[in-house]
Amino acid sequence: MRFLLSASFAALLLLASCGEPTKGVGDPGSVFPGAMSATPAVLPKAVHVAGQYAVQYELILQNEGTTDIEIRGVVAVNQNGEELEQLDREEFARRTSLKGGVLPAGERAVLRMVALADQLEDLETLSHRIQMAPAGGKDGEKSKAYTVAGGVLKVDGEAPSDFGPPVGPGKWLVQGPLDPSPGAQQTIEEIEGTLVLPRRFQVSLTRLTSDGATSSGSGSTNEDYPSFGADVLAMTGGVVVQVENGLDDHAPGRPDRSDPVGNFVLVETGTGLYVVYEGLRKGSVSVRAGDRVPPGARLGAIGNTGLSVEPELRVRLLSAPDVRRATSLEFGFRTYRWGGWMEGVPRWDALVSAMSAGAHKGETPPSGSIVQF
């Protein structure tokens, strides 16, 4: 497992600077009146996308001082010194949902970053420069900014990308992968005092109507959604470890936050990893614990259980057989056809013009994509 949160937060090397976060660090003798730490939540794997390589990861930022800190910019840099992603204060605030980009004293924030490079070797090691200042200032004056360097992480190679389709024919909306939207901070949960990342990498699939919508009619009942009742298929062969089949489907717009997984099938892949297919329809699961399933086998049907707002399939690759606590890992598909972007769905700007229509092999479809398997 590549879960790092059990380790103590590594302190950032504090280096003072009055410049922008993209400039070099200066005035190394100054001292910032506070303490910040940045720790990568996991050692991520790179995924293949649009003929390039991308790394999605989370930084845990902890204000360990007594002064509120305003984050004015964040830059991700690789081992060659190349800047791979740059955030200004507004984008930092958007991704973390911190008003004005201010991290209060004693609190932490989760920042999702996504770095893109042409070659896998250009993503070997990532570090960060964070421009920050005491929040507020005096008499309306802008406080002196300092740049801190740290948050170093090693990329753990390339993610598996040979999985088959989890659904049948049709056009499907993809949500989740490579999405730096504000919901990213919800990927880390605290359960019984332990920080866990069960949803840091999740592929959600919603079937579209012939008009390109997720529902027809009023959308007030599950039957208005073409996803509801669609078959769920095994992406890879393996042994069924656990199933849940008895939870009621809820009405659209009423997610069950008390049981975020819903009905599910958990399959051990034979490689020490596990795939969970969740959000399934009550009574639809057609396998039992101990069954050996081949690739493409029907496991159940899409329902509206767990965290779903409307009928959808949620698929996660897990590091351990625990659907509520295990870290979710990166993965891609053997092949899919990309058909464009869904209007109104968050997407990563760096990929808007990079994706091309047609077949994509061994890649991960980014959030907001319309695909066919």
C-alpha positions as CSV (number, residue, x, y, z in Angstrom):
1,M,0.0,0.0,0.0
2,R,1.2,3.5,-0.8
3,F,-0.7,5.3,1.9
4,L,1.5,7.8,3.7
5,L,-0.8,9.6,6.2
6,S,0.2,7.4,9.1
7,A,3.6,9.1,9.0
8,S,4.0,12.4,10.8
9,F,3.7,15.5,8.7
10,A,7.1,16.4,7.2
11,A,8.0,20.0,7.8
12,L,8.5,22.2,4.9
13,L,11.9,23.9,4.4
14,L,11.1,27.5,5.1
15,L,12.7,29.9,2.6
16,A,11.7,33.5,2.5
17,S,10.9,35.4,-0.7
18,C,9.1,38.5,-1.8
19,G,8.8,37.3,-5.4
20,E,6.1,35.3,-7.2
21,P,5.9,31.6,-6.6
22,T,7.4,30.9,-10.1
23,K,10.5,32.8,-9.3
24,G,13.6,31.7,-7.4
25,V,13.8,31.7,-3.7
26,G,15.5,34.8,-2.2
27,D,16.5,36.3,1.2
28,P,17.1,32.9,2.8
29,G,17.9,34.5,6.2
30,S,14.3,35.7,6.8
31,V,12.0,33.8,9.1
32,F,8.3,33.3,8.4
33,P,6.2,33.9,11.6
34,G,4.4,30.6,11.6
35,A,4.8,27.0,10.6
36,M,3.5,25.1,7.6
37,S,3.8,21.5,6.6
38,A,3.0,19.7,3.3
39,T,2.7,15.9,3.0
40,P,1.7,13.9,-0.1
41,A,-1.2,11.6,0.9
42,V,0.0,8.7,-1.2
43,L,2.8,7.8,-3.6
44,P,0.8,8.2,-6.8
45,K,1.1,6.2,-10.1
46,A,1.0,7.9,-13.4
47,V,-1.9,7.3,-15.9
48,H,-1.7,7.5,-19.7
49,V,-4.0,10.1,-21.1
50,A,-4.2,11.9,-24.5
51,G,-0.8,10.4,-25.5
52,Q,0.8,11.9,-22.4
53,Y,1.3,11.0,-18.8
54,A,-0.6,12.5,-15.9
55,V,-0.2,12.2,-12.1
56,Q,-3.1,13.0,-9.8
57,Y,-2.3,13.4,-6.2
58,E,-3.3,15.2,-2.9
59,L,-1.1,17.4,-0.7
60,I,-2.1,17.7,3.0
61,L,-1.3,21.3,4.0
62,Q,-1.2,21.8,7.8
63,N,-1.0,25.2,9.4
64,E,0.9,24.3,12.6
65,G,1.4,27.9,13.7
66,T,-0.7,30.5,15.5
67,T,-1.1,32.8,12.5
68,D,-3.7,32.4,9.7
69,I,-1.8,31.9,6.4
70,E,-2.8,33.3,3.0
71,I,-1.7,31.0,0.2
72,R,-0.9,33.1,-2.9
73,G,0.4,30.5,-5.3
74,V,1.5,26.9,-5.7
75,V,3.9,25.5,-8.3
76,A,4.6,21.8,-8.9
77,V,8.2,21.2,-10.2
78,N,9.8,18.0,-11.4
79,Q,13.3,16.6,-10.8
80,N,14.6,18.6,-13.8
81,G,13.3,21.9,-12.4
82,E,10.4,22.1,-15.0
83,E,7.2,23.7,-13.8
84,L,4.4,21.3,-14.5
85,E,1.4,23.0,-12.8
86,Q,0.9,26.5,-11.5
87,L,-1.9,27.7,-9.3
88,D,-2.6,31.3,-8.3
89,R,-4.5,32.3,-5.2
90,E,-7.9,32.1,-6.8
91,E,-7.3,28.6,-8.2
92,F,-5.9,27.4,-4.9
93,A,-9.0,28.8,-3.1
94,R,-11.3,27.1,-5.6
95,R,-9.6,23.7,-5.2
96,T,-9.5,23.8,-1.4
97,S,-12.7,25.7,-0.8
98,L,-10.7,28.0,1.5
99,K,-12.2,31.6,1.4
100,G,-9.6,33.9,0.0
101,G,-7.0,31.1,0.0
102,V,-6.6,31.5,3.8
103,L,-5.6,28.5,5.9
104,P,-6.6,29.2,9.5
105,A,-4.1,28.5,12.3
106,G,-4.2,24.9,13.5
107,E,-6.2,23.7,10.6
108,R,-5.4,21.6,7.5
109,A,-6.5,21.6,3.9
110,V,-6.4,19.0,1.1
111,L,-5.1,20.3,-2.2
112,R,-5.5,18.1,-5.3
113,M,-2.8,18.6,-8.0
114,V,-2.6,17.2,-11.5
115,A,0.7,17.2,-13.3
116,L,1.1,16.4,-17.0
117,A,4.3,15.5,-19.0
118,D,5.1,14.0,-22.4
119,Q,7.4,11.3,-20.9
120,L,6.9,9.1,-17.8
121,E,10.5,9.8,-16.8
122,D,9.6,13.5,-16.5
123,L,7.3,12.7,-13.6
124,E,9.8,10.7,-11.5
125,T,9.9,13.2,-8.6
126,L,7.7,16.2,-7.8
127,S,8.2,19.0,-5.3
128,H,6.4,22.2,-4.6
129,R,6.9,25.9,-4.1
130,I,4.2,27.6,-2.1
131,Q,4.0,31.4,-1.8
132,M,2.4,32.4,1.4
133,A,2.0,35.4,3.8
134,P,0.4,36.2,7.2
135,A,-3.3,36.8,6.5
136,G,-4.8,40.2,6.9
137,G,-1.8,42.5,7.1
138,K,-1.8,45.9,8.9
139,D,-4.0,48.9,7.9
140,G,-5.0,47.2,4.7
141,E,-1.4,46.7,3.5
142,K,-0.5,43.5,1.8
143,S,1.7,41.3,4.0
144,K,5.2,40.4,2.8
145,A,5.1,37.0,1.0
146,Y,7.4,34.1,1.6
147,T,8.1,31.1,-0.5
148,V,8.3,27.7,1.1
149,A,9.7,24.6,-0.7
150,G,8.7,21.0,0.1
151,G,6.0,18.5,-0.4
152,V,8.4,16.1,-2.2
153,L,6.9,12.9,-3.6
154,K,8.1,10.0,-5.7
155,V,5.8,8.8,-8.5
156,D,5.4,5.1,-8.2
157,G,5.6,4.2,-11.9
158,E,2.7,3.7,-14.2
159,A,-0.8,2.5,-13.2
160,P,-2.3,-0.7,-14.7
161,S,-4.2,0.2,-17.8
162,D,-5.4,-3.2,-19.2
163,F,-8.9,-3.4,-17.7
164,G,-11.9,-4.3,-19.8
165,P,-15.2,-2.4,-19.8
166,P,-17.3,-2.4,-16.7
167,V,-20.5,-1.6,-18.7
168,G,-22.0,-2.5,-22.0
169,P,-22.8,-0.6,-25.2
170,G,-24.0,3.0,-25.2
171,K,-22.5,6.5,-24.6
172,W,-21.3,7.0,-21.0
173,L,-20.3,10.1,-19.1
174,V,-17.1,9.7,-17.1
175,Q,-16.6,11.6,-13.8
176,G,-13.8,11.5,-11.3
177,P,-10.3,10.9,-12.9
178,L,-8.0,13.9,-13.2
179,D,-10.6,16.3,-11.9
180,P,-9.1,19.2,-9.8
181,S,-12.5,20.6,-8.9
182,P,-13.4,21.7,-5.3
183,G,-14.8,18.2,-4.4
184,A,-11.3,16.9,-4.2
185,Q,-11.0,17.8,-0.5
186,Q,-13.7,15.2,0.2
187,T,-11.4,12.4,-0.9
188,I,-9.8,12.3,2.5
189,E,-12.1,11.1,5.4
190,E,-11.6,10.6,9.1
191,I,-12.9,7.3,10.4
192,E,-12.5,6.6,14.1
193,G,-9.5,9.0,14.3
194,T,-7.7,7.6,11.2
195,L,-7.4,9.5,7.9
196,V,-8.3,7.4,4.9
197,L,-8.5,7.9,1.2
198,P,-11.2,5.5,-0.2
199,R,-12.2,7.8,-3.1
200,R,-9.1,9.7,-4.2
201,F,-9.3,7.9,-7.6
202,Q,-12.8,6.8,-8.7
203,V,-14.4,6.3,-12.1
204,S,-18.1,7.1,-12.1
205,L,-20.1,6.1,-15.2
206,T,-23.5,7.4,-16.2
207,R,-25.3,6.3,-19.4
208,L,-26.6,9.0,-21.7
209,T,-29.9,9.2,-23.6
210,S,-29.9,9.6,-27.4
211,D,-30.1,13.4,-26.7
212,G,-26.9,13.3,-24.7
213,A,-28.6,13.8,-21.3
214,T,-28.4,11.6,-18.2
215,S,-32.2,11.4,-17.9
216,S,-35.4,11.7,-19.8
217,G,-38.8,12.9,-18.6
218,S,-38.8,14.8,-15.4
219,G,-35.8,12.9,-13.9
220,S,-37.7,12.5,-10.7
221,T,-37.7,8.7,-10.7
222,N,-34.9,6.2,-11.2
223,E,-36.7,4.8,-14.3
224,D,-36.1,8.2,-16.0
225,Y,-32.4,7.4,-16.2
226,P,-31.0,5.0,-18.8
227,S,-28.2,3.9,-16.3
228,F,-30.8,2.4,-14.0
229,G,-30.8,-1.4,-14.5
230,A,-27.9,-1.4,-17.0
231,D,-25.6,-4.4,-16.6
232,V,-22.4,-4.2,-14.6
233,L,-19.6,-6.3,-16.0
234,A,-16.3,-7.6,-14.5
235,M,-13.4,-5.5,-15.8
236,T,-11.1,-8.4,-15.0
237,G,-11.3,-11.9,-13.8
238,G,-11.0,-12.8,-10.2
239,V,-12.7,-14.2,-7.1
240,V,-15.7,-12.5,-5.4
241,V,-14.7,-11.5,-1.9
242,Q,-17.8,-9.7,-0.6
243,V,-21.3,-8.5,-1.8
244,E,-24.0,-6.3,-0.5
245,N,-27.4,-6.7,-2.3
246,G,-30.2,-5.6,0.1
247,L,-30.1,-1.8,0.3
248,D,-33.0,0.1,-1.1
249,D,-32.5,2.4,-4.1
250,H,-33.1,5.9,-3.1
251,A,-34.9,8.6,-5.1
252,P,-32.8,10.9,-7.4
253,G,-31.2,13.8,-5.6
254,R,-31.1,12.0,-2.2
255,P,-27.7,10.4,-1.7
256,D,-27.3,8.1,1.3
257,R,-24.3,9.6,3.1
258,S,-24.7,7.2,6.0
259,D,-23.7,4.3,3.7
260,P,-21.7,5.9,0.9
261,V,-20.9,2.6,-0.9
262,G,-24.4,1.2,-1.3
263,N,-24.9,-2.2,-2.8
264,F,-21.6,-3.6,-4.2
265,V,-19.5,-6.4,-5.5
266,L,-15.9,-6.7,-4.4
267,V,-13.5,-8.8,-6.5
268,E,-9.9,-9.9,-5.8
269,T,-8.0,-9.7,-9.0
270,G,-5.2,-12.2,-8.3
271,T,-2.6,-9.4,-8.2
272,G,-3.1,-8.4,-4.6
273,L,-5.5,-5.6,-5.7
274,Y,-9.3,-5.4,-5.5
275,V,-12.0,-3.9,-7.7
276,V,-15.3,-2.7,-6.1
277,Y,-18.3,-2.1,-8.2
278,E,-20.7,0.0,-6.2
279,G,-24.1,1.9,-6.3
280,L,-25.8,-1.3,-7.6
281,R,-29.5,-1.9,-7.8
282,K,-31.2,-3.7,-4.9
283,G,-31.5,-7.4,-5.6
284,S,-29.6,-7.3,-8.9
285,V,-26.3,-8.9,-7.7
286,S,-25.9,-12.2,-9.5
287,V,-22.7,-13.5,-7.8
288,R,-21.8,-14.7,-4.3
289,A,-18.7,-14.5,-2.2
290,G,-16.3,-17.3,-3.3
291,D,-17.5,-17.3,-6.9
292,R,-14.8,-17.1,-9.6
293,V,-15.8,-14.7,-12.3
294,P,-14.2,-14.4,-15.8
295,P,-13.6,-11.0,-17.5
296,G,-16.9,-9.6,-18.9
297,A,-19.1,-11.6,-16.5
298,R,-22.3,-10.0,-15.4
299,L,-22.1,-9.0,-11.7
300,G,-25.3,-7.0,-11.2
301,A,-27.1,-3.9,-12.4
302,I,-26.6,-0.2,-11.9
303,G,-28.9,1.2,-9.2
304,N,-29.1,4.4,-7.1
305,T,-27.6,3.4,-3.8
306,G,-24.8,4.9,-1.7
307,L,-23.4,8.4,-2.6
308,S,-25.0,8.6,-6.0
309,V,-27.2,11.6,-6.7
310,E,-28.7,9.8,-9.7
311,P,-28.2,6.2,-11.0
312,E,-24.5,5.6,-11.8
313,L,-21.8,3.0,-11.5
314,R,-18.8,3.8,-9.3
315,V,-15.7,1.7,-9.8
316,R,-12.6,1.8,-7.6
317,L,-9.3,-0.2,-7.6
318,L,-8.4,-0.8,-3.9
319,S,-5.2,-1.6,-2.1
320,A,-7.0,-3.9,0.4
321,P,-10.4,-5.7,0.8
322,D,-12.1,-2.9,2.7
323,V,-14.6,-0.9,0.7
324,R,-14.8,1.9,3.2
325,R,-11.2,2.4,4.3
326,A,-8.8,1.1,1.7
327,T,-6.9,3.6,-0.5
328,S,-8.2,3.8,-4.0
329,L,-5.6,3.5,-6.7
330,E,-5.2,4.7,-10.3
331,F,-6.1,2.6,-13.3
332,G,-7.0,2.8,-17.0
333,F,-8.8,0.8,-19.7
334,R,-7.6,-1.5,-22.4
335,T,-9.5,0.5,-25.0
336,Y,-12.4,3.0,-25.3
337,R,-13.7,5.5,-27.8
338,W,-13.7,9.2,-26.9
339,G,-16.6,11.2,-28.2
340,G,-16.2,14.7,-26.7
341,W,-16.8,16.7,-23.5
342,M,-20.0,16.9,-21.5
343,E,-21.1,20.5,-21.0
344,G,-21.4,21.6,-17.4
345,V,-19.2,18.9,-16.0
346,P,-15.9,19.9,-14.4
347,R,-12.8,19.1,-16.5
348,W,-9.1,19.7,-16.3
349,D,-8.2,22.7,-18.6
350,A,-4.9,21.2,-19.6
351,L,-6.7,18.4,-21.5
352,V,-9.5,20.4,-23.2
353,S,-7.6,20.6,-26.5
354,A,-5.4,17.5,-26.0
355,M,-8.1,14.9,-26.2
356,S,-9.0,13.6,-29.7
357,A,-12.0,11.7,-31.0
358,G,-11.7,8.0,-31.7
359,A,-10.0,5.0,-30.1
360,H,-7.8,5.4,-27.0
361,K,-5.8,2.4,-25.9
362,G,-4.3,1.8,-22.4
363,E,-5.5,5.2,-21.2
364,T,-7.7,6.7,-18.5
365,P,-10.6,8.8,-19.7
366,P,-10.5,12.2,-17.9
367,S,-13.5,13.5,-16.0
368,G,-16.1,15.1,-18.2
369,S,-15.5,12.7,-21.1
370,I,-18.2,11.0,-23.2
371,V,-17.0,7.5,-24.1
372,Q,-18.0,4.2,-25.6
373,F,-16.5,0.9,-24.6
